[in-house]
Amino acid sequence: MSQEETFLEFPCEFPIKVMGRSDVDLHSLVMELVGKHVPELSEKDITRRDSRQGNYISLTVTVTASSKAQLDQIYLDLNASDAVLMTL
């Protein structure tokens, strides 16, 4: 399989999970970074879950992805941020 091949058919709904510490405004950061690539992103596209101890949060951002390149760039931008501990 070449690097451009994927099992996804575009456009498609795609969930991106972003994890970080709870003392950071991760929500605003994710809105900014993902919003650059998905202009129609809104608050209703993000769900939040706090860790049991309250030290970490995870956000699930569901986007309508138009291409693999778009998803790759979103993941690169998110992972480049020091506030983001992990993406899935």
C-alpha beads as a LAMMPS data file, in Angstrom:
LAMMPS data file: protein, C-alpha beads

88 atoms
87 bonds

1 atom types
1 bond types

-500.0 500.0 xlo xhi
-500.0 500.0 ylo yhi
-500.0 500.0 zlo zhi

Masses

1 110.0

Atoms # bond

1 1 1 0.000 0.000 0.000
2 1 1 1.429 3.378 -0.969
3 1 1 1.635 6.272 1.443
4 1 1 -1.344 8.005 -0.200
5 1 1 -3.620 4.957 -0.036
6 1 1 -6.076 4.650 2.813
7 1 1 -8.994 2.490 3.838
8 1 1 -11.118 5.606 4.386
9 1 1 -13.505 7.000 1.810
10 1 1 -13.606 10.800 1.746
11 1 1 -15.413 12.840 2.795
12 1 1 -16.056 11.042 6.076
13 1 1 -16.754 11.732 9.736
14 1 1 -13.500 11.157 11.631
15 1 1 -12.998 11.318 15.422
16 1 1 -9.684 12.671 16.707
17 1 1 -8.845 12.153 20.377
18 1 1 -6.552 14.744 21.993
19 1 1 -5.176 14.317 25.516
20 1 1 -3.524 16.881 27.765
21 1 1 -3.207 18.174 31.315
22 1 1 -6.275 19.729 32.883
23 1 1 -4.423 22.941 33.837
24 1 1 -4.159 23.919 30.151
25 1 1 -6.968 25.436 28.060
26 1 1 -6.839 22.477 25.699
27 1 1 -10.296 23.187 24.327
28 1 1 -9.332 26.613 22.940
29 1 1 -6.071 25.253 21.564
30 1 1 -7.833 22.406 19.764
31 1 1 -10.471 24.777 18.356
32 1 1 -7.684 26.990 17.011
33 1 1 -5.448 24.256 15.571
34 1 1 -8.152 22.049 14.085
35 1 1 -10.174 25.081 12.986
36 1 1 -7.355 26.085 10.625
37 1 1 -8.021 22.911 8.646
38 1 1 -11.765 22.533 9.278
39 1 1 -13.299 26.028 9.119
40 1 1 -16.797 24.715 9.859
41 1 1 -15.671 23.257 13.231
42 1 1 -18.061 24.176 16.048
43 1 1 -18.369 23.631 19.787
44 1 1 -20.818 20.766 19.260
45 1 1 -18.077 18.809 17.459
46 1 1 -16.009 18.483 20.656
47 1 1 -16.713 16.301 23.674
48 1 1 -14.696 16.366 26.891
49 1 1 -13.850 13.696 29.418
50 1 1 -11.876 14.279 32.618
51 1 1 -9.566 11.647 34.101
52 1 1 -10.560 9.969 37.346
53 1 1 -8.122 12.075 39.396
54 1 1 -8.889 15.237 37.411
55 1 1 -5.278 15.746 36.301
56 1 1 -5.877 15.084 32.599
57 1 1 -8.568 15.668 30.030
58 1 1 -9.327 14.097 26.707
59 1 1 -11.200 15.826 23.947
60 1 1 -12.782 13.998 21.060
61 1 1 -13.101 16.206 17.997
62 1 1 -15.285 14.827 15.225
63 1 1 -14.493 16.415 11.884
64 1 1 -15.735 15.924 8.364
65 1 1 -12.442 15.000 6.732
66 1 1 -11.999 15.688 3.043
67 1 1 -8.642 13.937 2.528
68 1 1 -5.854 11.969 4.148
69 1 1 -3.562 14.978 3.680
70 1 1 -5.971 17.122 5.716
71 1 1 -6.008 14.583 8.571
72 1 1 -2.221 14.249 8.461
73 1 1 -1.803 18.022 8.781
74 1 1 -4.260 18.197 11.697
75 1 1 -2.306 15.491 13.555
76 1 1 1.031 17.209 12.803
77 1 1 -0.225 20.540 14.161
78 1 1 -1.726 18.976 17.286
79 1 1 1.367 16.908 18.069
80 1 1 3.631 19.937 17.570
81 1 1 1.983 21.636 20.562
82 1 1 3.613 21.188 23.974
83 1 1 0.142 21.234 25.554
84 1 1 -0.874 18.050 23.724
85 1 1 0.395 14.894 25.408
86 1 1 -1.084 12.385 22.965
87 1 1 -3.375 12.075 19.974
88 1 1 -5.259 9.067 18.688

Bonds

1 1 1 2
2 1 2 3
3 1 3 4
4 1 4 5
5 1 5 6
6 1 6 7
7 1 7 8
8 1 8 9
9 1 9 10
10 1 10 11
11 1 11 12
12 1 12 13
13 1 13 14
14 1 14 15
15 1 15 16
16 1 16 17
17 1 17 18
18 1 18 19
19 1 19 20
20 1 20 21
21 1 21 22
22 1 22 23
23 1 23 24
24 1 24 25
25 1 25 26
26 1 26 27
27 1 27 28
28 1 28 29
29 1 29 30
30 1 30 31
31 1 31 32
32 1 32 33
33 1 33 34
34 1 34 35
35 1 35 36
36 1 36 37
37 1 37 38
38 1 38 39
39 1 39 40
40 1 40 41
41 1 41 42
42 1 42 43
43 1 43 44
44 1 44 45
45 1 45 46
46 1 46 47
47 1 47 48
48 1 48 49
49 1 49 50
50 1 50 51
51 1 51 52
52 1 52 53
53 1 53 54
54 1 54 55
55 1 55 56
56 1 56 57
57 1 57 58
58 1 58 59
59 1 59 60
60 1 60 61
61 1 61 62
62 1 62 63
63 1 63 64
64 1 64 65
65 1 65 66
66 1 66 67
67 1 67 68
68 1 68 69
69 1 69 70
70 1 70 71
71 1 71 72
72 1 72 73
73 1 73 74
74 1 74 75
75 1 75 76
76 1 76 77
77 1 77 78
78 1 78 79
79 1 79 80
80 1 80 81
81 1 81 82
82 1 82 83
83 1 83 84
84 1 84 85
85 1 85 86
86 1 86 87
87 1 87 88
